[in-house]
Amino acid sequence: MTDELPDEHPDGLPELRASDADREQVAEVLRDAVAEGRLDMEEFEERLEATYKARTYKELAPITRDLPVPGVTPPTPTVSMVKQPAGAGGWAGRIVGGDGSSRWGVAVLGGFERKGRWTMPKRFNSFAFWGGGVIDLREANFADGEVVVNCVAIMGGMSVIVPPGVEVLVRGIGVMGGFDHSEEGVEGDPGAPRVVVTGFAFWGGVGVERKVTKAERLRQKEERRLEKLERKAARQEELEESRRRALEGSGSGAGDLGRRDSLDDARSIHRAATEQHRELMREHREARREERRERREDRRDRDRD
């Protein structure tokens, strides 16, 4: 009797089962792609879901086929494209000069937003009367190393959102209103721009937030999930080792000495299992807090949209 060969992929790829490591490698390619702007969030979420559902290389291969990095496949010829130098995507690449793509925003009994990929000019003027505005710089380029956001809020409000690593100075004046100074004093990254928030608020307020993008938040969530998996694997290995020592002690021990060794090993197993349970409970609480925080962030994002 002859063994049956696995079904063949149309490209000659056999139906081999994919491992967890293969799926994580594809997920990492997707995270890089969304961070570089090659995928939007909807595409990223669809492909990530397909990645974790995939069981074979045949199902994994198409997920990253249109991205400029090799996907996860069995040893078959692949073409790698040369990436830009590591520093090309840093702060130096985001200070682009010029006049900026938008120089002002006005909200009268309504609202305005400047968000996404745009160029922040050297000075952006905004005005809100019985309304509100959002100036979101998380994905923006900058016309200069120091930019000014001038906010005038009359019975209204403004929200200035900056990415981590940017230095913030707040110099606005409030009368029966105020400017948020909570993000001042945070040292900026080398080469990062400085954002100066100034203006006037009367019966209104100007808030300053420091937030990562949704894509980066998702990337961090994935990194935390991988770290939890690694800790769980390490705890399981420690527990198995304690059990193995206990079995060896019960089989090779002699008399009172053997019984004492077995008792010590049993206590070690109990301690390891107890610690594993405590760690799982801690992770459960952290996951619940993370879910609540993400729901709040999503609600705020939907409210702005």
DOMAR-180030 format. One record per residue (C-alpha): residue number from 0; x, y, z. Coordinates in Angstrom, 1 decimal. Each point is the difference from the previous one (the first is absolute). Layout:
BEGIN
PALO  resi      c1      c2      c3
PALO   NUM       X       Y       Z
...
***
This chain:
BEGIN
PALO  resi      c1      c2      c3
PALO     0     0.0     0.0     0.0
PALO     1     1.4     3.4    -0.8
PALO     2    -0.4     3.1     2.2
PALO     3    -2.2     2.8    -1.3
PALO     4     1.7     3.3    -0.6
PALO     5    -1.5     3.2     1.3
PALO     6    -2.2     2.0    -2.4
PALO     7     2.0     2.4    -2.1
PALO     8    -0.5     3.8    -0.1
PALO     9    -0.6     1.4    -3.5
PALO    10     3.5     1.5     0.2
PALO    11     1.5    -3.3     1.1
PALO    12    -0.3     0.8     3.7
PALO    13    -0.9    -3.2     2.0
PALO    14    -2.8     0.1     2.6
PALO    15     2.3     0.1     3.0
PALO    16    -1.3     0.9     3.4
PALO    17     1.1     3.4     1.3
PALO    18     1.3     0.5     3.5
PALO    19    -0.8     2.7     2.6
PALO    20     3.4     1.5    -0.8
PALO    21    -0.9     0.2    -3.7
PALO    22    -3.2     1.8     0.8
PALO    23     1.8     2.5     2.4
PALO    24     2.5     0.7    -2.8
PALO    25    -2.8     0.9    -2.4
PALO    26    -1.6     2.1     2.7
PALO    27     3.3     1.9     0.5
PALO    28     0.1     0.7    -3.8
PALO    29    -3.5     1.4     0.2
PALO    30     0.8     2.2     3.0
PALO    31     3.0     1.5    -1.8
PALO    32    -2.2     0.6    -3.1
PALO    33    -2.7     1.9     1.9
PALO    34     2.6     2.0     1.9
PALO    35     1.5     1.0    -3.4
PALO    36    -3.4     0.9    -1.4
PALO    37    -0.1    -2.8    -2.5
PALO    38    -3.2    -1.4     1.5
PALO    39    -2.9     1.9     1.6
PALO    40    -1.5    -1.2     3.3
PALO    41    -2.9    -1.9    -1.6
PALO    42     2.3    -1.9    -2.3
PALO    43     2.4    -0.7     2.8
PALO    44    -2.7    -1.4     2.3
PALO    45    -1.4    -2.2    -2.8
PALO    46     3.4    -1.4    -0.9
PALO    47     1.0    -0.5     3.7
PALO    48    -3.2    -2.0     0.6
PALO    49     0.7    -2.1    -3.1
PALO    50     3.5    -0.6     1.3
PALO    51    -1.0    -1.4     3.3
PALO    52    -2.7    -2.2    -1.7
PALO    53     2.5    -1.4    -2.5
PALO    54     1.0    -3.6     0.4
PALO    55     2.3    -0.6    -3.0
PALO    56     2.6     1.8    -2.0
PALO    57    -2.4     0.2    -2.9
PALO    58    -2.3     2.2     2.1
PALO    59     2.8     2.1     1.4
PALO    60     1.9     0.8    -3.2
PALO    61    -2.6     2.3    -1.7
PALO    62    -0.3     2.2     3.1
PALO    63     3.3     1.8    -0.5
PALO    64     0.5    -0.7    -3.7
PALO    65    -0.6     3.6    -1.1
PALO    66     2.3     1.5     2.7
PALO    67     3.6     0.9    -0.7
PALO    68     1.4    -2.6     2.4
PALO    69     0.1    -3.7    -0.2
PALO    70    -2.9    -1.8     1.5
PALO    71     0.1    -3.2     2.0
PALO    72     0.4    -3.0    -2.4
PALO    73     1.9    -3.2     0.0
PALO    74     3.4     0.1    -1.6
PALO    75    -0.9     1.4    -3.5
PALO    76     1.6     2.8    -2.0
PALO    77    -1.1     3.4     1.3
PALO    78     1.0     3.5    -1.0
PALO    79     1.0     2.5     2.7
PALO    80    -0.2     3.7    -0.7
PALO    81     2.6     2.3     1.5
PALO    82    -1.4     2.1     2.9
PALO    83     0.9     3.6     0.6
PALO    84     2.6     0.8     2.7
PALO    85    -1.2    -0.3     3.5
PALO    86     0.2     3.8     0.6
PALO    87    -2.1     0.9    -3.0
PALO    88    -3.3    -0.5     1.8
PALO    89     1.1     2.0     3.1
PALO    90    -0.6     3.6     1.1
PALO    91     2.4     1.3    -2.6
PALO    92    -2.2    -1.4    -2.8
PALO    93    -3.1     1.7     1.5
PALO    94     1.4     3.5     0.0
PALO    95    -0.6     0.8    -3.6
PALO    96     0.0     3.8    -0.3
PALO    97    -2.4     1.9    -2.2
PALO    98    -3.1     2.0     0.9
PALO    99    -2.1    -2.9     1.3
PALO   100    -3.1    -1.5    -1.5
PALO   101    -2.5     1.8     2.3
PALO   102     0.5     3.3     1.9
PALO   103    -3.2     0.7     1.9
PALO   104    -3.2    -1.5     1.3
PALO   105    -3.3     1.6     1.0
PALO   106    -2.9    -1.4     2.0
PALO   107    -3.1     2.2     0.6
PALO   108    -2.9    -1.9     1.5
PALO   109     1.7    -3.1    -1.5
PALO   110     3.4    -1.6    -0.2
PALO   111     3.1    -0.7    -2.0
PALO   112     2.7    -2.6    -0.1
PALO   113     3.6    -0.2    -1.4
PALO   114     1.1    -3.6     0.3
PALO   115     1.7    -2.8    -1.9
PALO   116     2.8     0.6    -2.4
PALO   117     0.4     3.8    -0.4
PALO   118     2.8     2.6     0.3
PALO   119    -0.1     2.2     3.1
PALO   120     1.2     3.5    -1.0
PALO   121     2.2     2.2     2.1
PALO   122    -3.1     1.6     1.4
PALO   123    -3.5    -1.4     0.0
PALO   124    -2.8     2.4     1.1
PALO   125    -3.3    -1.3     1.3
PALO   126    -3.2     1.6     1.3
PALO   127    -3.0    -1.5     1.7
PALO   128    -3.2     1.7     1.1
PALO   129    -2.6    -2.2     1.5
PALO   130     1.7    -2.9    -1.7
PALO   131     3.2    -2.0     0.1
PALO   132     3.0    -1.1    -2.0
PALO   133     2.5    -2.8    -0.1
PALO   134     3.6     0.5    -1.1
PALO   135     1.5    -3.5    -0.2
PALO   136     3.8    -0.2    -0.7
PALO   137     0.6    -3.7     0.6
PALO   138     0.3    -0.8    -3.7
PALO   139     0.9     3.5    -1.2
PALO   140     3.2     1.3    -1.6
PALO   141     1.5     3.3     1.2
PALO   142     1.0     3.0    -2.0
PALO   143     2.6     0.9     2.7
PALO   144     1.8    -1.2     3.1
PALO   145    -2.2     2.3     2.1
PALO   146    -3.7     0.5    -0.9
PALO   147    -2.7     2.2     1.7
PALO   148    -3.6    -1.0     0.5
PALO   149    -1.9     3.2     0.7
PALO   150    -3.4    -0.7     1.6
PALO   151    -2.8     2.5     0.7
PALO   152    -2.9    -1.6     1.7
PALO   153    -3.1     2.1     0.9
PALO   154    -2.5    -2.1     1.9
PALO   155     1.4    -3.0    -1.9
PALO   156     2.9    -2.4     0.2
PALO   157     3.1    -1.2    -1.9
PALO   158     1.9    -3.3     0.2
PALO   159     3.6    -0.2    -1.0
PALO   160     1.3    -3.6    -0.4
PALO   161     3.7    -0.6    -0.2
PALO   162     2.0    -3.3    -0.5
PALO   163     2.4    -1.3     2.7
PALO   164     3.5     1.5    -0.3
PALO   165    -1.1     3.5    -0.9
PALO   166     0.8     2.9     2.4
PALO   167    -3.0     2.1     1.0
PALO   168     0.0     3.6     1.3
PALO   169    -3.3     1.6     1.0
PALO   170    -0.2     3.9     0.1
PALO   171    -3.7     0.7    -0.4
PALO   172    -2.1     2.3     2.3
PALO   173    -3.3    -1.0     1.4
PALO   174    -2.8     2.2     1.4
PALO   175    -2.7    -2.1     1.7
PALO   176     1.6    -2.7    -2.1
PALO   177     3.4    -1.6    -0.3
PALO   178     2.8    -1.7    -1.8
PALO   179     1.1    -3.5     0.9
PALO   180     3.6    -0.1     1.2
PALO   181     0.2    -3.7     0.9
PALO   182     2.2    -0.9    -2.9
PALO   183     2.6     2.6     0.6
PALO   184     3.4    -1.0     1.5
PALO   185     0.3    -3.2    -2.0
PALO   186     3.3    -0.1    -1.8
PALO   187    -0.2    -0.5    -3.7
PALO   188     1.9    -2.6    -2.1
PALO   189     3.2     1.1    -1.7
PALO   190    -1.0     1.7    -3.3
PALO   191    -3.7     0.1     0.9
PALO   192    -1.9     3.2    -0.7
PALO   193    -1.2     2.4     2.8
PALO   194    -3.7     0.9     0.1
PALO   195    -0.9     3.3     1.6
PALO   196    -3.7     0.4     0.9
PALO   197    -1.1     3.6     0.5
PALO   198    -3.1     2.2    -0.3
PALO   199    -3.0     1.1     2.1
PALO   200    -2.9    -1.8     1.6
PALO   201    -3.1     1.8     1.4
PALO   202    -2.6    -2.3     1.6
PALO   203     1.7    -2.8    -1.9
PALO   204     3.0    -2.2     0.1
PALO   205     3.0    -1.4    -2.0
PALO   206     1.0    -3.5     0.8
PALO   207     3.3    -1.7    -0.9
PALO   208     0.3    -3.8    -0.2
PALO   209     3.0    -2.2    -0.7
PALO   210    -1.3    -3.2    -1.8
PALO   211     1.3    -2.7    -2.4
PALO   212    -1.9    -0.8    -3.2
PALO   213    -2.5    -2.8    -0.1
PALO   214     2.4    -2.0    -2.1
PALO   215     2.8     0.4     2.5
PALO   216    -2.4    -0.8     2.9
PALO   217    -0.9    -3.2    -1.8
PALO   218     3.6    -0.8    -0.5
PALO   219     0.7     0.5     3.7
PALO   220    -2.9    -2.3     0.9
PALO   221     1.4    -2.7    -2.2
PALO   222     3.4     0.3     1.6
PALO   223    -1.6    -0.3     3.5
PALO   224    -1.8    -3.0    -1.2
PALO   225     3.2    -1.7    -1.2
PALO   226     1.7     0.9     3.3
PALO   227    -2.8    -1.7     2.0
PALO   228     0.3    -3.1    -2.2
PALO   229     3.7    -0.1     0.7
PALO   230    -0.6     0.3     3.7
PALO   231    -2.6    -2.6     0.0
PALO   232     2.3    -2.4    -1.9
PALO   233     2.8     0.6     2.5
PALO   234    -2.4    -0.6     3.0
PALO   235    -1.2    -3.2    -1.6
PALO   236     3.6    -1.2    -0.6
PALO   237     0.8     0.8     3.7
PALO   238    -3.0    -2.0     1.2
PALO   239     0.8    -3.0    -2.3
PALO   240     3.6     0.1     1.3
PALO   241    -1.2    -0.1     3.6
PALO   242    -2.3    -2.9    -0.8
PALO   243     2.8    -1.8    -1.7
PALO   244     2.3     0.4     3.1
PALO   245    -2.8    -1.2     2.2
PALO   246    -0.5    -3.2    -2.0
PALO   247     3.7    -0.6    -0.1
PALO   248     0.3     0.5     3.8
PALO   249    -2.9    -2.3     0.7
PALO   250     1.5    -2.7    -2.1
PALO   251     3.7     0.2     1.0
PALO   252    -0.3     1.2     3.7
PALO   253     0.7    -2.4     2.9
PALO   254    -1.5     0.1     3.4
PALO   255    -0.6     3.3     1.9
PALO   256     2.4     1.9    -2.3
PALO   257    -2.0    -1.0    -3.1
PALO   258    -3.2     1.0     1.6
PALO   259     1.3     3.4     1.1
PALO   260     1.2     0.6    -3.6
PALO   261    -3.4    -1.0    -1.4
PALO   262    -1.7     2.3     2.5
PALO   263     2.2     2.9    -0.9
PALO   264    -0.7    -0.6    -3.7
PALO   265    -3.7    -0.2     0.6
PALO   266     0.2     3.3     1.8
PALO   267     1.9     1.5    -2.9
PALO   268    -2.7    -1.2    -2.4
PALO   269    -2.7     1.5     2.3
PALO   270     1.9     3.4     0.1
PALO   271     0.5     0.0    -3.8
PALO   272    -3.7    -0.8    -0.6
PALO   273    -1.1     2.7     2.5
PALO   274     2.3     2.6    -1.6
PALO   275    -1.3    -1.0    -3.4
PALO   276    -3.6     0.5     1.2
PALO   277     0.9     3.4     1.5
PALO   278     1.7     1.1    -3.2
PALO   279    -3.0    -1.1    -2.1
PALO   280    -2.3     2.0     2.2
PALO   281     2.3     3.0    -0.3
PALO   282     0.0    -0.3    -3.8
PALO   283    -3.8    -0.3     0.1
PALO   284    -0.3     3.2     1.9
PALO   285     2.4     1.7    -2.3
PALO   286    -1.9    -1.2    -3.0
PALO   287    -3.2     1.4     1.4
PALO   288     1.6     3.4     0.7
PALO   289     1.4     0.0    -3.5
PALO   290    -3.4    -0.8    -1.5
PALO   291    -1.6     2.8     1.9
PALO   292     2.7     2.4    -1.0
PALO   293    -0.3    -0.9    -3.7
PALO   294    -3.8     0.4     0.2
PALO   295     0.5     3.5     1.3
PALO   296     2.5     0.8    -2.7
PALO   297    -2.3    -1.4    -2.7
PALO   298    -3.0     2.0     1.4
PALO   299     2.1     3.2    -0.1
PALO   300     1.1    -0.8    -3.6
PALO   301    -3.6    -0.6    -1.1
PALO   302    -1.2     3.2     1.7
PALO   303     2.7     1.9    -1.9
PALO   304    -1.0    -1.7    -3.3
***
